[in-house]
Amino acid sequence: MTDLDKLQELIIEFRDERDWKQFHNPKDSAISLILEAAEFLEHFQWKNEEEIKQHLRERGEDVADELADVLYWVLLIAYDLNIDLENAAESKMVKNRLKYPVEKTKGKHTKYTEL
């Protein structure tokens, strides 16, 4: 069992103890994921690089909490949709390497369709 599996188990246990699965259809879970991602993003909105550094020094725990909320929903959705995230992530990285070969993309931010 991986650390990711253990974390996923903690999340499922938390949810199931509260009988919340009844509310977690894919659509509403996806909405919750996006809402949490937006809360994470709010920490950076309208801040330049120096302001972000200062914000992270002052409110880093709040930022970490929001990112943890995003991970909570990712792991919960993966569980409910029976997606093996480790395998999916590894497979996606293989695809990314093919889309973005080092010799064409190193140091560039160009989308793969424009290489």
CNS distance restraints for C-alpha pairs under 8 A (distance, minus, plus):
assign (resid   1 and name CA) (resid   5 and name CA) 5.96 0.50 0.50
assign (resid   1 and name CA) (resid   6 and name CA) 6.96 0.50 0.50
assign (resid   2 and name CA) (resid   6 and name CA) 6.39 0.50 0.50
assign (resid   3 and name CA) (resid   7 and name CA) 6.18 0.50 0.50
assign (resid   4 and name CA) (resid   8 and name CA) 6.09 0.50 0.50
assign (resid   5 and name CA) (resid   9 and name CA) 6.14 0.50 0.50
assign (resid   6 and name CA) (resid  10 and name CA) 6.35 0.50 0.50
assign (resid   7 and name CA) (resid  11 and name CA) 6.34 0.50 0.50
assign (resid   8 and name CA) (resid  12 and name CA) 6.20 0.50 0.50
assign (resid   8 and name CA) (resid  72 and name CA) 7.90 0.50 0.50
assign (resid   8 and name CA) (resid  75 and name CA) 5.72 0.50 0.50
assign (resid   8 and name CA) (resid  76 and name CA) 6.87 0.50 0.50
assign (resid   8 and name CA) (resid  79 and name CA) 7.53 0.50 0.50
assign (resid   9 and name CA) (resid  13 and name CA) 6.01 0.50 0.50
assign (resid  10 and name CA) (resid  14 and name CA) 6.11 0.50 0.50
assign (resid  11 and name CA) (resid  15 and name CA) 6.17 0.50 0.50
assign (resid  11 and name CA) (resid  72 and name CA) 6.73 0.50 0.50
assign (resid  11 and name CA) (resid  75 and name CA) 7.74 0.50 0.50
assign (resid  11 and name CA) (resid  76 and name CA) 6.87 0.50 0.50
assign (resid  12 and name CA) (resid  16 and name CA) 5.92 0.50 0.50
assign (resid  12 and name CA) (resid  76 and name CA) 6.84 0.50 0.50
assign (resid  13 and name CA) (resid  17 and name CA) 5.96 0.50 0.50
assign (resid  14 and name CA) (resid  18 and name CA) 6.74 0.50 0.50
assign (resid  15 and name CA) (resid  19 and name CA) 6.37 0.50 0.50
assign (resid  15 and name CA) (resid  20 and name CA) 5.53 0.50 0.50
assign (resid  15 and name CA) (resid  21 and name CA) 6.57 0.50 0.50
assign (resid  16 and name CA) (resid  20 and name CA) 6.15 0.50 0.50
assign (resid  16 and name CA) (resid  21 and name CA) 6.41 0.50 0.50
assign (resid  20 and name CA) (resid  24 and name CA) 6.86 0.50 0.50
assign (resid  21 and name CA) (resid  25 and name CA) 7.91 0.50 0.50
assign (resid  23 and name CA) (resid  28 and name CA) 7.58 0.50 0.50
assign (resid  24 and name CA) (resid  28 and name CA) 6.12 0.50 0.50
assign (resid  24 and name CA) (resid  29 and name CA) 5.51 0.50 0.50
assign (resid  25 and name CA) (resid  29 and name CA) 6.06 0.50 0.50
assign (resid  26 and name CA) (resid  30 and name CA) 5.96 0.50 0.50
assign (resid  26 and name CA) (resid  77 and name CA) 7.02 0.50 0.50
assign (resid  26 and name CA) (resid  80 and name CA) 7.95 0.50 0.50
assign (resid  26 and name CA) (resid  81 and name CA) 7.88 0.50 0.50
assign (resid  27 and name CA) (resid  31 and name CA) 6.24 0.50 0.50
assign (resid  28 and name CA) (resid  32 and name CA) 6.16 0.50 0.50
assign (resid  29 and name CA) (resid  33 and name CA) 6.22 0.50 0.50
assign (resid  29 and name CA) (resid  73 and name CA) 6.88 0.50 0.50
assign (resid  29 and name CA) (resid  77 and name CA) 6.60 0.50 0.50
assign (resid  30 and name CA) (resid  34 and name CA) 6.36 0.50 0.50
assign (resid  30 and name CA) (resid  73 and name CA) 7.78 0.50 0.50
assign (resid  30 and name CA) (resid  77 and name CA) 7.55 0.50 0.50
assign (resid  31 and name CA) (resid  35 and name CA) 6.15 0.50 0.50
assign (resid  32 and name CA) (resid  36 and name CA) 6.14 0.50 0.50
assign (resid  32 and name CA) (resid  73 and name CA) 7.12 0.50 0.50
assign (resid  33 and name CA) (resid  37 and name CA) 6.18 0.50 0.50
assign (resid  33 and name CA) (resid  69 and name CA) 7.99 0.50 0.50
assign (resid  33 and name CA) (resid  70 and name CA) 5.81 0.50 0.50
assign (resid  33 and name CA) (resid  73 and name CA) 5.34 0.50 0.50
assign (resid  33 and name CA) (resid  74 and name CA) 6.92 0.50 0.50
assign (resid  34 and name CA) (resid  38 and name CA) 6.11 0.50 0.50
assign (resid  34 and name CA) (resid  70 and name CA) 7.97 0.50 0.50
assign (resid  35 and name CA) (resid  39 and name CA) 6.33 0.50 0.50
assign (resid  36 and name CA) (resid  40 and name CA) 6.30 0.50 0.50
assign (resid  36 and name CA) (resid  66 and name CA) 6.52 0.50 0.50
assign (resid  36 and name CA) (resid  67 and name CA) 7.78 0.50 0.50
assign (resid  36 and name CA) (resid  69 and name CA) 6.16 0.50 0.50
assign (resid  36 and name CA) (resid  70 and name CA) 5.52 0.50 0.50
assign (resid  37 and name CA) (resid  41 and name CA) 6.15 0.50 0.50
assign (resid  37 and name CA) (resid  66 and name CA) 7.43 0.50 0.50
assign (resid  37 and name CA) (resid  67 and name CA) 7.29 0.50 0.50
assign (resid  37 and name CA) (resid  70 and name CA) 5.80 0.50 0.50
assign (resid  38 and name CA) (resid  42 and name CA) 6.16 0.50 0.50
assign (resid  39 and name CA) (resid  43 and name CA) 7.22 0.50 0.50
assign (resid  39 and name CA) (resid  66 and name CA) 6.48 0.50 0.50
assign (resid  40 and name CA) (resid  44 and name CA) 7.85 0.50 0.50
assign (resid  40 and name CA) (resid  63 and name CA) 6.29 0.50 0.50
assign (resid  40 and name CA) (resid  66 and name CA) 5.04 0.50 0.50
assign (resid  40 and name CA) (resid  67 and name CA) 6.04 0.50 0.50
assign (resid  41 and name CA) (resid  45 and name CA) 6.50 0.50 0.50
assign (resid  43 and name CA) (resid  55 and name CA) 7.78 0.50 0.50
assign (resid  43 and name CA) (resid  63 and name CA) 6.77 0.50 0.50
assign (resid  44 and name CA) (resid  52 and name CA) 6.27 0.50 0.50
assign (resid  47 and name CA) (resid  51 and name CA) 5.33 0.50 0.50
assign (resid  47 and name CA) (resid  52 and name CA) 5.80 0.50 0.50
assign (resid  48 and name CA) (resid  52 and name CA) 6.15 0.50 0.50
assign (resid  49 and name CA) (resid  53 and name CA) 6.40 0.50 0.50
assign (resid  50 and name CA) (resid  54 and name CA) 6.32 0.50 0.50
assign (resid  51 and name CA) (resid  55 and name CA) 6.00 0.50 0.50
assign (resid  52 and name CA) (resid  56 and name CA) 6.08 0.50 0.50
assign (resid  53 and name CA) (resid  57 and name CA) 6.32 0.50 0.50
assign (resid  54 and name CA) (resid  58 and name CA) 6.26 0.50 0.50
assign (resid  55 and name CA) (resid  59 and name CA) 5.59 0.50 0.50
assign (resid  55 and name CA) (resid  60 and name CA) 7.01 0.50 0.50
assign (resid  56 and name CA) (resid  60 and name CA) 4.25 0.50 0.50
assign (resid  56 and name CA) (resid  63 and name CA) 7.30 0.50 0.50
assign (resid  59 and name CA) (resid  63 and name CA) 6.47 0.50 0.50
assign (resid  60 and name CA) (resid  64 and name CA) 6.12 0.50 0.50
assign (resid  61 and name CA) (resid  65 and name CA) 6.10 0.50 0.50
assign (resid  62 and name CA) (resid  66 and name CA) 6.37 0.50 0.50
assign (resid  63 and name CA) (resid  67 and name CA) 6.33 0.50 0.50
assign (resid  64 and name CA) (resid  68 and name CA) 6.04 0.50 0.50
assign (resid  65 and name CA) (resid  69 and name CA) 6.22 0.50 0.50
assign (resid  66 and name CA) (resid  70 and name CA) 6.48 0.50 0.50
assign (resid  67 and name CA) (resid  71 and name CA) 6.38 0.50 0.50
assign (resid  68 and name CA) (resid  72 and name CA) 6.06 0.50 0.50
assign (resid  69 and name CA) (resid  73 and name CA) 6.51 0.50 0.50
assign (resid  70 and name CA) (resid  74 and name CA) 6.30 0.50 0.50
assign (resid  71 and name CA) (resid  75 and name CA) 6.05 0.50 0.50
assign (resid  72 and name CA) (resid  76 and name CA) 6.09 0.50 0.50
assign (resid  73 and name CA) (resid  77 and name CA) 5.90 0.50 0.50
assign (resid  74 and name CA) (resid  78 and name CA) 6.09 0.50 0.50
assign (resid  75 and name CA) (resid  79 and name CA) 6.15 0.50 0.50
assign (resid  75 and name CA) (resid  85 and name CA) 7.98 0.50 0.50
assign (resid  76 and name CA) (resid  80 and name CA) 6.19 0.50 0.50
assign (resid  77 and name CA) (resid  81 and name CA) 6.00 0.50 0.50
assign (resid  78 and name CA) (resid  82 and name CA) 5.80 0.50 0.50
assign (resid  78 and name CA) (resid  83 and name CA) 4.77 0.50 0.50
assign (resid  78 and name CA) (resid  84 and name CA) 6.88 0.50 0.50
assign (resid  78 and name CA) (resid  85 and name CA) 6.69 0.50 0.50
assign (resid  79 and name CA) (resid  83 and name CA) 6.20 0.50 0.50
assign (resid  79 and name CA) (resid  84 and name CA) 7.79 0.50 0.50
assign (resid  83 and name CA) (resid  88 and name CA) 7.37 0.50 0.50
assign (resid  84 and name CA) (resid  88 and name CA) 6.04 0.50 0.50
assign (resid  85 and name CA) (resid  89 and name CA) 5.81 0.50 0.50
assign (resid  86 and name CA) (resid  90 and name CA) 6.18 0.50 0.50
assign (resid  87 and name CA) (resid  91 and name CA) 6.00 0.50 0.50
assign (resid  88 and name CA) (resid  92 and name CA) 6.03 0.50 0.50
assign (resid  89 and name CA) (resid  93 and name CA) 6.18 0.50 0.50
assign (resid  90 and name CA) (resid  94 and name CA) 6.51 0.50 0.50
assign (resid  91 and name CA) (resid  95 and name CA) 6.50 0.50 0.50
assign (resid  92 and name CA) (resid  96 and name CA) 6.06 0.50 0.50
assign (resid  93 and name CA) (resid  97 and name CA) 6.11 0.50 0.50
assign (resid  94 and name CA) (resid  98 and name CA) 6.53 0.50 0.50
assign (resid  95 and name CA) (resid  99 and name CA) 6.23 0.50 0.50
assign (resid  96 and name CA) (resid 100 and name CA) 5.82 0.50 0.50
assign (resid  97 and name CA) (resid 101 and name CA) 5.60 0.50 0.50
assign (resid  97 and name CA) (resid 102 and name CA) 7.86 0.50 0.50
assign (resid  99 and name CA) (resid 112 and name CA) 5.85 0.50 0.50
assign (resid 100 and name CA) (resid 104 and name CA) 6.96 0.50 0.50
assign (resid 100 and name CA) (resid 105 and name CA) 5.91 0.50 0.50
assign (resid 100 and name CA) (resid 112 and name CA) 6.10 0.50 0.50
assign (resid 101 and name CA) (resid 105 and name CA) 6.08 0.50 0.50
assign (resid 102 and name CA) (resid 106 and name CA) 5.17 0.50 0.50
assign (resid 104 and name CA) (resid 115 and name CA) 6.96 0.50 0.50
assign (resid 105 and name CA) (resid 109 and name CA) 7.22 0.50 0.50
assign (resid 105 and name CA) (resid 110 and name CA) 7.25 0.50 0.50
assign (resid 105 and name CA) (resid 115 and name CA) 7.75 0.50 0.50
assign (resid 110 and name CA) (resid 114 and name CA) 6.41 0.50 0.50
assign (resid 110 and name CA) (resid 115 and name CA) 6.59 0.50 0.50
assign (resid 111 and name CA) (resid 115 and name CA) 6.77 0.50 0.50
